[in-house]
C-alpha cells in the first residue's frame, strides 16, 4: 500500500501545532495539511492551575480544536516515533507512514524534575499536561493537608493562589531565588505578589532549596537547605519545563539544551523541517542570546511565522522573545514585558525608570475603580523603551500589550509621552493621569540627555 502523501505535516496538537496548521492552511488553501497528535483531548496549558477550584470540572480546560475541522485540516491521533528525512516521511507507533513535502515539529515540553532523593515517591507531582493525570492529582488533593510547592515562578505562584481557596490545606512555597516571580519582575512587584499569597495563608520560604523529599513509599516531609524539616502529604514541582526534543534528536536534527536549533525563519538544520513552540530554541529580543522562555503566546507567534513561511518566501522573521507575561494572584493582576530593571543592568544597559500610579477608572469614586501601578524602563543613552511592569486590576493584563508593542517598535520616551489613547470613565484611567504616559514623563525628568 502506498504511503499517504501530504503537502504539510504538523507533529504536535498543542497551541503551537494548531496555529501552525491553521496558518499554513490559510496561506495554502489547496494543499493537504495533516496535524498528528498523541492524545485526542489536549489541555489549555495556562489553564492547568485553575482545574482544581476555579473551573467546575477539569474537563472544562480541554483545548478547543474545532478550528481544525473548520479549516479542513486532517487530524490523526498517533505517536510519531521516527522521521526519515531522506524519504521525507514519518513513522508512527502503529507502523503507519506518511510522506510530507514540509514538516513542522511542535512537540512541546515536558516538566522538569529535581536531582534529589525522594523525587520519585508517591505524592510528588510534576505538572504533566494530561487530563487523567491532573484529575488524579485533584482527587489526591482532597486527601491531603500539608502541601509543599517547589518553585516560585508562575506555575508555583498560580498553583498556590488556586489551592489557597481550599481552606483546609496548609500551603507552602519554597523558592531558590530571593523572591517569587524574580525572573519576571523587579522586587517591588514581586513583593506585591507575595503579599497577596500571605493574605491567603500561604507560607513563603525564599532563598532556600529542597535538599531531599522524605518518606518510605509516599512523601512524608521535605528537608530544606536551612535544616528545617516540613511535613508534607503532597509535593508539587513547579520548577518549569524543558523542550521535548527526543524525536528531533533521533532524526539527526541539530539541537541544544534550549531546544531544536532554528534560524530566523524557524527552519531547523533540515530546511524542509520547521520547529515552533516550547520544543524550539528561542533567542532574547535584546541580546539575541539563547533563552528557555516557554509561553503559549510566544509559541503561537512562532507558529504563525512558520505557517506563513511555508509558502510565502520567508516574509516573516522571528525577532526574538520579549518575555511578555501576565498573571493574577488573589485580586491583583501583574504583568511584565521586556527587560526588568535588574536584567537590563545585568546586561550592561544604563537605564532610567519611570513610575506612575493612578486609578483604572475615573473619577476615582467610580464603582469598582482600583489603583494601577506602572513602571517603565528606558535606555539612558537613547531613550528607547526596554521594559515595563504593571500591577492593578484586570486591565493590567491588556495594557501591558501597549508596552510590548512599543518595545517591538523601539519607541522612544517622547513617543510614549505623546501616545494618542482612548479613554472612558467606566473603562480606563483618566486622560490626565494615564499611567503609561505619566511613567514616561517621570522618566523624562531623570534622563541625562533631556533638554535643560
N, C-alpha and C positions, 0 to 999 in steps of 0.2 A: 504494500500500500504506500502511495506517495505521501511524503510528509506535507502537512498543511502549510501553505505559504501566506505570510503576512507582510505588508509593507513596513509596519512599525509594531514592535512588541515592547510592552512595558512590564517589567517584573517588579511587583510590589503594589499593594492595594491601599496604602495609607494616603494622606492628603497629597503628598508629592506625586505618587503614582497616578491618582485620579486626575489631578490637574494637568499632569504631563499628557495623559491620554486625551483629555478634552481639548487642550490647546492644540495638540498635534492634529486632531480630527478637524478642528475649526479651520486650520490652515491647509489641510489636505483632504477635503471632503470626500473625494473619490477613492482614497486609499483605504486599505483594510488595516484596522488598528485592533490589536489584541492586548487586553490587560489580564495578566495572570497573577493570582494571589493565592496564598496558602490557606486562608480561612475565609469563610463566607461572610461572617459578620465582624468587621473591624470596629475599633472604638475611636471616638474623638479624643486624640491624645491629651489635649489640655483640659478635657472634661473629667479625666480619671479621678482626681481628688474629690470631685463632687458626686461620685457614685454612691457615697456611703450615708449621706444625710440629705443634701440639697435636692437631688433627684429622687423621685418617688421609688424608682426601680433602677438597678444597674443597667437594664436593657434600654433605658431612656438615653444612654450615652452611645448608642450604636451610630456609627458613621453612615450618613445618608449617601447611597450610591445611585440614586435614581437618575442622576445626570449622565451616568454612563450609558444607560439604556436610551435616554432621550437623545443622546448624540450618536447612537448606533455604533457603540463600541462593543466589540465582542469580549466577553469575560469568561475566564475558566478558573476553577478552584483547584489548583495543583501546586506542588512544590517543585521549583526548578532546582536541579541538583548539578547541572553542568552546562557550560556554554562551549560549543565547538566553533571557535572563531574562524577557522579555515572554511568550514562548510556553512557558516553563518546560520547555525541552528541551535536551539536549546533542547535539553533533555529533562524530562520531569521524573519524579519518583515513581510514577505509574508507567514509565517507559514510553511516554508519548514524546514525539519530536515535532518541533515547529520551526520553520525556517523564517528568517527575517531579512529585511533589507537594512533597517536601522533598529537599534535596541537601546532602550533606556532602563538603567538599573535604579530602582527606588526601593532598596531593600531595608531602609530604615536603620534602627539602632536597637541595641539590647542593653538592659540595665547593668550598671557596674556593680561589682561586689567588693568586699574588703578582704585583704590577705591576712585575716586574723583567726585565731582559734574560735571555734563555735559558730562560724558564719553559716554552716550547713545544718544547724539544729532546727528542729520543728519550731515553728513560731517566728522564724526570721524570714521576712518578706521583701525581696527586691520587687520593684514595680514593673511587672510584665504587662504588656498590652493585650491581655487575654480576658475575655468576659468571664469564663468559668473560673479562672484563677482569682479574679477580683471578687467574684461572688462568694467564693470560699473565704477570702480574706474578710469580707463583711460578716460572714457567718461566725468566723473565729473572733471578730471584734466583740461580739455580743457576749462572749465567754470570758473576756479579758478585763483587767482592771488597770494594771501598770503597763504603759506603752512608752517605749523609747523610740524616738525618730532620730536617726543618724543622718545629719546633713541639714544645713540651714539655708540652702538655696531655695529656689521657687518650689520645687517638689516638696521639700520638707516643711516649708512655711505654710503652703496651701493645705497639706495634709493635716498639720497641727491646727490650723484655723477650722477646717471642716470637722475634725474629730472632737474639737472642743465643744461642739454642740451636743455631744453625748455627755451629760453631766456626771455620769458615774465613773468616767475614766480619769486616771492620773496620767497626764501627758508631760513628756519632757523632750526637748530638742538638744542634741549635742552637736556643736559646730566647731570645726577645727580653727576657722578664722576668727578674728576678734569680734565680729558682729554678724548678724544674719543678713542675707542678701548682699554681702560685702562686695561681690564681684560686679554688681549691677548698680549700686547706689553709694553715694557718699554717706558718711557716718550719721549726719543729721537726719537723713531719710531712713536709714537702717533702724535708727532708734525709734522712729515713729512706728515702724512695723513691730518692733519688739514690744513697745508699749501696748499695742493692740492685743498681742498674744498674752502678755502678762495679765491684762484685764480679764482674760478668759482662763486664767489659772494655769497657763502653760509655763512650765519651768524651763528656763533657758540656760544652758551650760556652754558658753562660748570660749574660744581659745583652748579647747580640750579635745582630745581624741579618745576613741574607744579602743582599749588595749585588747580586750577579749570579751566574747559572749559566752556566758557560763550556763551549764546545765548538763544533765545526763543525756536524755533523748530530746527533751524540749527545753527551750530557753527558760532560765530562772532568774538571771541577773546579768548586768554588764559591769565591767571594770573600766573606769575612766583613767586617764593618764595622771590625774592628781591623786590616785589611790582610792577614790570614792567608789563603793560598790552600790549599784542601784538595782532594786528589784524590777523584774520585767516578765510579763506574761507574753509580750509580743515586741518584736523589734522590726521597724520599717526602715529599709535602706533607701533614703532619699538623696543619694550621693551622685546622681547623674547617670549618664548612659555613654556607651561607646559605639562607634559605627559598626554596622553589621556588614562586614566586607568579605566574609568567608567565600561566597560564590565568586566574587571578583578575583580573590587570591587564587582559588583553584583554577580559574580561567586564564591566569597569567597576566592579568592587568596590573599596572603599577599602582601600588597603594602605600600609605604611610599610617602612622598612628592617628592621623587626623581624618582618614577615610580614603576613598578611592581618588587617586590623583586625576585632576581635570584641568583643562585650560580655561581661558576666559569665556569660551563658548560652551563650557561644560562637557566637552568631549574628553573621553578617557585616553589612555595610551593607544587604544584601538579607535580610529577616527569614525567608525560606524557604530560605536557604543558610547552613550552618554551616561552620566551619573548625576542624580539630584537628591536633595534632601539630606537626612541625617547620615546616610552612608557615604556622602560625597565630602571631599575636602572643602573647607571654607577658608577664605583669607579676610583679614581685617580691612575694613574700608579705608582706614587711615594709614596703617603701617604696611599693609599688604603681607604681613606675616600670617602663617597658617594658624587657625584657631579652631576650637572644638565647639563653637556655638551651635546648638541644636534647637531650632524653633520651627513650629508649623508655618508661621508667616514667612520665614526665610526659605523653608522648603518649597512652599508654593510659588514664591517668586522665582526660584531656580527652575521649577517645573515649567513655568510659563516661558522662561528664556529658552530652555532646551526644546520644548514643544514647538516653539516658533522657529528655532534654528534648524530643525529637521528639514525645512522646506523653503526657507527664505534667505538663503545665502548669508547666514550669520549676521543678521541685522542687530541682534540683541547680545549684549555683553554682560557678564557677571561682574559688577563693580565692587564686590566685597560686602562683608556683613557689617551692618551698623549696630547690631545688638539692640534692637528695639523691644522693650518688654512692657507688659502691664500685668498687674495682679491686684487682688483685693484681699485685705486682711481685716477681718471684722467689718466695720463700716467704712474703712479707709481704702481708697484706691491709690495705688502707687504705680508710677510709670517712669520709664527711663529710655533714652536713646543716645547713641553715640558714646563718647568718652565721658567717664566721670572725671571729676577734678583730679582725684588721686591717680587715675590711669593716665590722664593727659600729662601730668607732671612726671610720672614714671617713664613715659615715652619721650621725654625731653622737650615737651612743649612748655613755653612760658604762657601762662594763662591769666585771664581776668574773668571774674564771675559776676553775674548779676542776679539779684534776688528780688522777688516781689510776692506779696500776699494780697488777696482780695477776696470778695465773696463771689460765688459762682452764679449768682443771680443778683438782680438789682431792682429796687434798693435792697439793702441787707435784711430788711424786715419781710421781704417776700417769703411766702411759705416754702419750707424745705431748703432755704438758702444755707450754704455752708462755706467755710473757708477753703481756699485753694492756694497752695504754695508752689512757686515756680523757681527753679534755679537754672540758669543758663551758663555754659562755659564757652569762652571765646579765646582765640589766639590773641595774645597781647601784641604781637607784631603786625599781623594782617587784619585783625578784627573779624576774621571768619569764624562762624559758629562751629564748635566741636562736639557739643553735647548738651543734654538737658534732662532735668528730672522734675516730676510733678507729684504732689500729694494733695488729696482732697476728695471730692465726691466723684461720682461715676464719670463725669465729663472729662476727668483727667485721662481716662483711657482713650479718648479720641483726640484731645488737644495735643497729646504727645506726638500724634502723626503730623501736625503742623511743623513741629520742631524737626521731626525726622525728614520731612520734605526739604526743609530749609538746609539741613546738613548735606543731603544728597546734591542740592543745587548750589552749595557753597555760598549761602547767603552771608552778607556782611552784617555787622552790628547795626549799621544805619538802615539797611534794607529791612531788617526785622523791626526796627523802630518805626518805620513808615509803612508797615503792613496795612492793607485795607481789609477790614473784618466786618462780618455781620454780627449784630448783637440784638438781643431782645430781653426784656426784664425777666421773663419766666424761664429763659433758656441759657443765658450766658452772663459772664461778668460784664460790668458796665464798660462802655467805650472809653470812659475817662480813667478807668483803673484796670484795663485789660492786662492780665499778669505777664503774658509773654512780652508785650511791648514795654511794660514798666520794668521788667527784668533787664531788657536790653538797654533801656535808659539808665538803669542803675549801674550796669557795666560800663556804659559810655562815659560816665563821670570819672571812672577809675583808670580808663585805658591810657597808655602812655602817649599815643600819637594824637589824642584828642586836641583839637584846637583850643588854645588858651585864650 
